[in-house]
Amino acid sequence: MKTIEKYVFSSFLTSFLLAFLVLSFVLTIGLLVQIVGLILDGVSSSLVWEFAMVSFPETMQWTIPLALLVSSVLVFSRLSADSEVAAMRACGINLLAVMKWPVLFGLVCTLTGMYINNEIVPRGHEVRRNLKSSVTVSSGLSALQPGVWIDDFPKVKVYFGRKEGHTLYDLIVLDNSNKKIDRMFRANKAIVTEQGRDISLDLFGLTVDPLDEDHPGVARMSRYPYVMKDALKESSYTRKGKDFNFRELVAKIGSMKDEEQRALDRLVEMKKAAAPEGTEVMLDDKEVRSVRREMKRNRSKMKVELSKRFVFAMASLCFVLVGIPLGIRAQRKESSIGMAISLAIAMGYYLVVLLMISLQKTYSIHPEFLIWLPVVTCFALAARFTRKNL
C-alpha cells in the first residue's frame, strides 16, 4: 500500500469506526429500553444477556452500510475541500487507486453482511421469539404492575393497589369466563402462586358480585381460592421465512412445488371424507387455482426474503461506490449538500427495499427481482459519477 493510499484509507477507517459506534448506539436505544424493562420485571440476568446478544446483530445490517456512506462522503469531501484531490491529480495519481482500498473494505463488509443476514440474524429472530415466550412464562408474577388494569390474561382483568412479593393488596378481578354472567371479585389481599400455566389467587376479605348464576346477589367471604386458567399459557410459534438460514431457505423454496401437490392431495382427501362412499371426487378449476395462488404467494414471500438479505448486504458496497464520488464533487461550502444527497440516496435505497417487502405477496410483479433495483441504480450512478471525477 502506497503512502497516499494508506493516508486516505486510515482516515476512511477512522471515520467509519466513529460513525459505526454512534449509529449503533442510536439504533440500539430501543433495545436498551426493552432490556431495562426486562430487568425491572425481574427477569433473570442470563435471559436478559441472551436477549441482548441475539438482538444486536440485527442492527448491524443497517449500521455498517450507513457508517460506510457517512465516512465515504465526509472523508472525500474533506479531501476535495482541502484541494488534496486536485493535488493528487496534478501529481498524476489515479483516483481509482485512491478509491481502491475503501471499495475493497466495502466489499469485505458486504461479504460480512451476507453472512450476518443469512446465518446470524435468522437465528437471532428465532431465539428472540422463543426467549420472549419463555420470559412471559417465567416472569408472569413479577410482570404484574400496581395501579393499572391488566388485561393480558384470557377473559380476566386484574387491578391491585400495591404489591409486596407475591402478595397483592386492594385487588379487583373482573371475570368474563362465564358466558352467562360477569363476576367481580374485590379482596383486601391475595397471595399469588403459579400452578403450571395457571395463576392461583388465595383471596382474603373479599366480596363477590354475583356469587354465581343461581345467586345474583353480593356475597361476602373471609377467604376464597380463585384460579385463572392458562394465564401463563406459552404461545405456540411456527417458524417463518426470516427464521431460516440460507440453506434452509433455499431448500424451502425448492420444496414449494411438492407442497403444492400435497395441498391438492389434502383437499381431495377432505372432499372424499365429506362425500358419500363410492362417489368419485375431483377438484374443480377454481379450487386448483386457489391452492396454486396461495402457493405462489408463499413462494414469492420466501424469494423476497432471500433477495432482501443480499440487497441489504450489497448496500455496503453500493454506498461506498456512490459516496466517494459525491464527496469529491462537494466543494467547501457544499459539503452539507453532498451529505444531504447521499442520505437521500440511502433513504431511497431502503424505501424501495421496504416497498418490495410490503408487496411480497403480489407475485405477478416479481418483487424478488424488483428489490434489486436500488443495487442496479447505485452501480449506474457510481459509474457515471466516478467517470466524471477521473
C-alpha positions as CSV (number, residue, x, y, z in Angstrom):
1,M,0.0,0.0,0.0
2,K,1.4,3.4,-1.1
3,T,1.7,6.3,1.4
4,I,-1.1,8.3,-0.1
5,E,-3.4,5.2,-0.3
6,K,-2.5,4.4,3.4
7,Y,-3.3,8.0,4.4
8,V,-6.7,8.1,2.7
9,F,-7.7,4.6,3.9
10,S,-6.6,5.3,7.5
11,S,-8.8,8.4,7.5
12,F,-11.7,6.5,6.0
13,L,-11.3,3.6,8.5
14,T,-11.2,6.0,11.5
15,S,-14.4,7.8,10.3
16,F,-16.1,4.5,9.7
17,L,-15.4,3.3,13.2
18,L,-16.7,6.5,14.8
19,A,-19.8,6.6,12.6
20,F,-20.5,2.9,13.3
21,L,-20.3,3.4,17.1
22,V,-22.6,6.4,17.0
23,L,-25.1,4.8,14.7
24,S,-25.1,1.6,16.7
25,F,-25.8,3.5,19.9
26,V,-28.7,5.4,18.3
27,L,-30.3,2.3,16.7
28,T,-29.9,0.2,19.9
29,I,-31.7,2.7,22.2
30,G,-35.0,0.8,21.7
31,L,-33.2,-2.4,22.5
32,L,-31.8,-0.9,25.7
33,V,-35.3,0.2,26.7
34,Q,-36.5,-3.3,26.3
35,I,-33.6,-4.7,28.3
36,V,-34.2,-2.2,31.2
37,G,-37.9,-3.2,31.1
38,L,-37.0,-6.9,31.4
39,I,-34.6,-6.1,34.3
40,L,-37.3,-4.1,36.1
41,D,-39.8,-7.0,35.6
42,G,-37.4,-9.3,37.5
43,V,-36.2,-11.4,34.5
44,S,-33.0,-13.3,35.3
45,S,-29.8,-11.7,34.1
46,S,-28.9,-14.8,32.0
47,L,-32.1,-14.4,29.9
48,V,-31.6,-10.6,29.6
49,W,-28.0,-11.1,28.4
50,E,-29.0,-13.8,25.9
51,F,-31.8,-11.5,24.6
52,A,-29.3,-8.6,24.1
53,M,-26.8,-10.8,22.4
54,V,-29.2,-12.2,19.8
55,S,-30.9,-8.8,19.1
56,F,-27.7,-6.7,18.5
57,P,-26.5,-8.4,15.2
58,E,-29.8,-7.3,13.5
59,T,-28.9,-3.7,13.8
60,M,-25.6,-4.3,12.0
61,Q,-27.4,-4.7,8.7
62,W,-28.2,-1.0,9.0
63,T,-25.3,0.5,10.9
64,I,-22.5,-0.9,8.7
65,P,-23.8,0.4,5.3
66,L,-24.8,3.8,6.8
67,A,-21.4,4.2,8.5
68,L,-19.7,3.4,5.2
69,L,-21.8,6.0,3.5
70,V,-21.1,8.7,6.1
71,S,-17.4,8.0,6.2
72,S,-17.1,8.0,2.4
73,V,-18.8,11.4,2.0
74,L,-17.1,13.0,4.9
75,V,-13.5,11.9,4.2
76,F,-13.6,12.5,0.4
77,S,-15.4,15.8,0.7
78,R,-12.7,17.0,3.2
79,L,-10.0,15.9,0.7
80,S,-11.8,17.7,-2.1
81,A,-12.3,20.9,0.1
82,D,-8.7,21.0,1.1
83,S,-7.6,20.6,-2.6
84,E,-5.9,17.3,-1.8
85,V,-7.8,15.6,-4.6
86,A,-6.6,18.3,-7.0
87,A,-3.0,17.8,-5.8
88,M,-3.3,14.1,-6.4
89,R,-4.4,14.7,-9.9
90,A,-1.6,17.2,-10.5
91,C,0.9,14.5,-9.3
92,G,-0.6,12.0,-11.8
93,I,-2.2,9.8,-9.1
94,N,-5.1,7.8,-10.5
95,L,-8.3,8.4,-8.5
96,L,-9.2,4.8,-8.8
97,A,-6.0,3.8,-6.9
98,V,-7.1,6.1,-4.1
99,M,-10.6,4.6,-4.1
100,K,-9.3,1.0,-4.2
101,W,-8.9,0.3,-0.5
102,P,-12.2,1.9,0.7
103,V,-14.0,-0.1,-2.1
104,L,-12.3,-3.3,-1.1
105,F,-13.2,-2.6,2.5
106,G,-16.8,-2.1,1.4
107,L,-16.7,-5.4,-0.4
108,V,-15.4,-7.1,2.8
109,C,-18.3,-5.5,4.7
110,T,-20.7,-6.8,2.0
111,L,-19.5,-10.4,2.4
112,T,-19.7,-10.0,6.2
113,G,-23.2,-8.6,5.8
114,M,-24.2,-11.6,3.7
115,Y,-23.0,-14.0,6.4
116,I,-24.8,-12.0,9.2
117,N,-28.0,-11.7,7.3
118,N,-28.1,-15.3,6.2
119,E,-26.8,-17.1,9.4
120,I,-26.8,-14.8,12.5
121,V,-29.9,-12.7,12.0
122,P,-32.3,-15.6,11.2
123,R,-31.0,-17.4,14.3
124,G,-31.5,-14.3,16.3
125,H,-35.1,-14.0,15.1
126,E,-36.0,-17.4,16.3
127,V,-34.1,-17.3,19.6
128,R,-35.6,-13.9,20.4
129,R,-39.1,-15.1,19.8
130,N,-38.5,-18.2,22.0
131,L,-37.0,-16.0,24.7
132,K,-40.0,-13.7,24.7
133,S,-42.2,-16.7,25.1
134,S,-40.1,-18.1,28.0
135,V,-39.9,-14.6,29.6
136,T,-43.7,-14.4,29.6
137,V,-43.9,-17.7,31.5
138,S,-41.1,-17.3,33.9
139,S,-41.8,-13.7,34.9
140,G,-45.6,-13.7,34.8
141,L,-45.9,-12.7,38.5
142,S,-43.2,-10.1,38.5
143,A,-44.6,-8.5,35.4
144,L,-47.8,-7.5,37.3
145,Q,-47.7,-3.8,38.0
146,P,-49.9,-1.9,40.5
147,G,-52.2,0.9,39.7
148,V,-53.2,-0.2,36.2
149,W,-55.7,-2.6,34.7
150,I,-54.0,-5.7,33.4
151,D,-55.9,-7.4,30.5
152,D,-53.2,-9.8,29.3
153,F,-54.9,-12.8,30.8
154,P,-57.6,-14.7,28.9
155,K,-61.1,-13.4,29.8
156,V,-59.9,-11.9,33.1
157,K,-58.9,-8.3,34.0
158,V,-56.9,-7.6,37.2
159,Y,-56.3,-4.4,39.2
160,F,-54.5,-4.0,42.5
161,G,-53.2,-1.1,44.6
162,R,-49.8,-2.3,45.8
163,K,-47.6,-5.4,45.8
164,E,-45.2,-7.0,48.3
165,G,-43.5,-10.0,46.9
166,H,-46.3,-12.4,45.9
167,T,-49.0,-10.6,47.9
168,L,-51.3,-8.2,46.2
169,Y,-53.4,-5.6,48.1
170,D,-56.7,-3.9,47.2
171,L,-57.4,-6.4,44.4
172,I,-60.2,-6.2,41.8
173,V,-60.8,-9.1,39.4
174,L,-63.3,-8.9,36.5
175,D,-64.1,-12.5,35.4
176,N,-65.7,-12.8,32.0
177,S,-65.1,-16.6,31.6
178,N,-68.7,-17.5,32.1
179,K,-70.9,-16.6,29.1
180,K,-74.0,-16.2,31.2
181,I,-72.7,-13.8,33.9
182,D,-69.8,-11.5,34.6
183,R,-68.4,-11.6,38.1
184,M,-66.4,-9.1,40.1
185,F,-64.1,-10.0,43.0
186,R,-62.9,-7.4,45.5
187,A,-60.3,-8.5,48.1
188,N,-58.3,-6.9,50.7
189,K,-55.3,-9.0,49.8
190,A,-54.4,-12.0,47.7
191,I,-51.5,-14.4,47.8
192,V,-50.4,-15.3,44.2
193,T,-48.8,-18.6,43.2
194,E,-48.2,-20.4,39.9
195,Q,-49.7,-23.8,39.2
196,G,-48.3,-24.8,35.8
197,R,-49.8,-22.5,33.3
198,D,-52.4,-21.3,35.8
199,I,-52.2,-18.4,38.3
200,S,-53.8,-19.2,41.7
201,L,-55.1,-16.3,43.8
202,D,-55.8,-17.0,47.5
203,L,-58.2,-14.2,48.3
204,F,-58.8,-12.8,51.8
205,G,-61.6,-10.4,53.0
206,L,-63.5,-10.3,49.7
207,T,-66.8,-9.7,48.1
208,V,-68.2,-11.4,45.0
209,D,-70.8,-9.9,42.8
210,P,-72.7,-12.1,41.8
211,L,-71.7,-15.3,43.6
212,D,-72.9,-17.5,40.6
213,E,-75.7,-17.6,38.1
214,D,-78.2,-19.0,40.6
215,H,-77.4,-16.4,43.3
216,P,-77.4,-12.9,41.7
217,G,-76.7,-11.0,44.9
218,V,-73.4,-9.9,46.5
219,A,-71.6,-12.5,48.7
220,R,-69.0,-11.8,51.4
221,M,-66.3,-14.3,52.3
222,S,-63.3,-14.3,54.6
223,R,-61.3,-16.5,52.2
224,Y,-61.8,-17.8,48.7
225,P,-59.4,-19.7,46.2
226,Y,-59.6,-18.3,42.7
227,V,-57.7,-19.8,39.7
228,M,-57.0,-18.0,36.4
229,K,-56.8,-20.9,33.9
230,D,-54.0,-20.8,31.3
231,A,-53.0,-17.3,32.4
232,L,-49.3,-18.1,31.7
233,K,-50.0,-20.3,28.6
234,E,-47.0,-20.2,26.3
235,S,-48.0,-19.3,22.8
236,S,-47.0,-21.7,20.0
237,Y,-44.7,-20.4,17.4
238,T,-44.3,-21.6,13.8
239,R,-41.0,-20.8,12.0
240,K,-41.3,-18.2,9.3
241,G,-39.1,-17.4,6.3
242,K,-36.9,-14.9,8.3
243,D,-36.1,-17.7,10.8
244,F,-34.4,-19.9,8.2
245,N,-30.7,-19.7,7.4
246,F,-29.5,-19.6,3.8
247,R,-29.5,-23.4,3.1
248,E,-32.9,-23.9,4.9
249,L,-34.5,-21.0,2.9
250,V,-33.2,-22.3,-0.4
251,A,-34.4,-25.8,0.4
252,K,-37.8,-24.4,1.4
253,I,-38.2,-22.6,-1.9
254,G,-37.2,-25.7,-3.8
255,S,-39.8,-27.8,-1.9
256,M,-42.7,-25.4,-2.6
257,K,-43.7,-27.4,-5.7
258,D,-44.1,-30.5,-3.7
259,E,-46.0,-28.7,-1.0
260,E,-48.4,-27.5,-3.7
261,Q,-49.1,-31.1,-4.7
262,R,-49.5,-32.2,-1.1
263,A,-52.0,-29.3,-0.5
264,L,-54.0,-30.5,-3.5
265,D,-53.9,-34.1,-2.2
266,R,-55.2,-33.0,1.2
267,L,-58.0,-31.1,-0.4
268,V,-59.0,-34.2,-2.3
269,E,-58.9,-36.3,0.9
270,M,-61.1,-33.8,2.7
271,K,-63.7,-33.9,-0.2
272,K,-63.6,-37.7,-0.1
273,A,-64.3,-37.7,3.6
274,A,-67.3,-35.4,3.2
275,A,-68.7,-37.2,0.1
276,P,-70.8,-40.4,0.1
277,E,-68.9,-43.6,-0.1
278,G,-68.1,-44.7,-3.7
279,T,-68.5,-41.2,-5.1
280,E,-65.7,-40.1,-7.4
281,V,-64.2,-36.8,-6.2
282,M,-62.4,-34.3,-8.4
283,L,-61.2,-30.8,-7.8
284,D,-62.7,-28.1,-10.0
285,D,-60.6,-25.4,-11.6
286,K,-61.5,-22.8,-9.0
287,E,-60.1,-24.9,-6.2
288,V,-57.0,-25.8,-8.0
289,R,-56.3,-22.1,-8.9
290,S,-56.9,-21.1,-5.3
291,V,-54.3,-23.6,-4.0
292,R,-51.8,-22.6,-6.6
293,R,-52.3,-18.9,-6.0
294,E,-51.7,-19.4,-2.3
295,M,-48.5,-21.5,-3.0
296,K,-47.2,-18.8,-5.4
297,R,-47.8,-16.1,-2.7
298,N,-45.8,-18.2,-0.2
299,R,-43.0,-18.9,-2.8
300,S,-42.9,-15.1,-3.6
301,K,-42.5,-14.3,0.1
302,M,-39.6,-16.7,0.5
303,K,-37.9,-15.4,-2.6
304,V,-38.2,-11.8,-1.5
305,E,-36.8,-12.8,1.9
306,L,-33.8,-14.4,0.3
307,S,-33.2,-11.4,-2.1
308,K,-33.7,-8.9,0.8
309,R,-30.8,-10.4,2.7
310,F,-28.4,-10.0,-0.2
311,V,-29.7,-6.5,-1.1
312,F,-29.2,-5.3,2.5
313,A,-25.6,-6.7,2.4
314,M,-24.9,-5.1,-1.0
315,A,-25.8,-1.7,0.5
316,S,-22.3,-1.6,2.0
317,L,-20.5,-1.7,-1.4
318,C,-23.2,0.5,-3.1
319,F,-22.9,3.3,-0.5
320,V,-19.1,3.3,-0.8
321,L,-19.2,3.5,-4.6
322,V,-21.8,6.3,-4.6
323,G,-20.4,8.1,-1.5
324,I,-16.8,8.6,-2.7
325,P,-17.6,10.5,-6.0
326,L,-20.3,12.5,-4.2
327,G,-17.8,13.5,-1.6
328,I,-15.3,14.5,-4.2
329,R,-17.8,16.7,-6.1
330,A,-18.8,18.6,-3.0
331,Q,-17.0,21.9,-2.6
332,R,-16.1,23.5,0.7
333,K,-19.4,25.3,1.0
334,E,-21.4,22.5,-0.4
335,S,-20.4,19.6,1.8
336,S,-23.8,19.7,3.5
337,I,-25.4,19.4,0.1
338,G,-23.3,16.3,-0.7
339,M,-24.3,14.8,2.6
340,A,-28.0,15.5,2.0
341,I,-27.8,13.9,-1.4
342,S,-26.1,10.8,-0.1
343,L,-28.6,10.5,2.7
344,A,-31.4,10.8,0.1
345,I,-29.8,8.0,-1.9
346,A,-29.7,5.8,1.3
347,M,-33.3,6.7,2.1
348,G,-34.4,5.9,-1.5
349,Y,-32.4,2.6,-1.4
350,Y,-34.1,1.3,1.7
351,L,-37.6,2.7,0.8
352,V,-37.5,0.6,-2.4
353,V,-36.5,-2.4,-0.5
354,L,-39.2,-2.0,2.1
355,L,-41.7,-1.3,-0.6
356,M,-40.9,-4.6,-2.3
357,I,-41.1,-6.4,1.1
358,S,-44.6,-5.0,1.5
359,L,-45.5,-6.3,-2.0
360,Q,-44.0,-9.7,-1.5
361,K,-47.4,-11.4,-1.8
362,T,-48.0,-9.7,-5.2
363,Y,-46.1,-12.4,-7.1
364,S,-47.3,-11.2,-10.5
365,I,-44.9,-8.2,-10.4
366,H,-41.9,-10.3,-9.3
367,P,-40.8,-8.3,-6.3
368,E,-37.9,-10.7,-5.7
369,F,-36.4,-9.1,-8.9
370,L,-37.6,-5.5,-8.4
371,I,-36.0,-5.5,-5.0
372,W,-32.6,-5.4,-6.8
373,L,-33.4,-2.1,-8.4
374,P,-31.6,0.0,-5.8
375,V,-28.4,-2.0,-6.3
376,V,-28.5,-1.6,-10.1
377,T,-29.3,2.1,-9.7
378,C,-26.4,2.7,-7.3
379,F,-23.9,0.9,-9.6
380,A,-25.1,3.1,-12.5
381,L,-24.8,6.3,-10.5
382,A,-21.3,5.2,-9.3
383,A,-20.1,4.5,-12.8
384,R,-21.3,7.9,-14.0
385,F,-20.0,10.0,-11.1
386,T,-16.7,8.2,-11.0
387,R,-16.1,8.7,-14.7
388,K,-16.7,12.4,-14.3
389,N,-14.2,12.7,-11.5
390,L,-11.3,10.8,-13.2
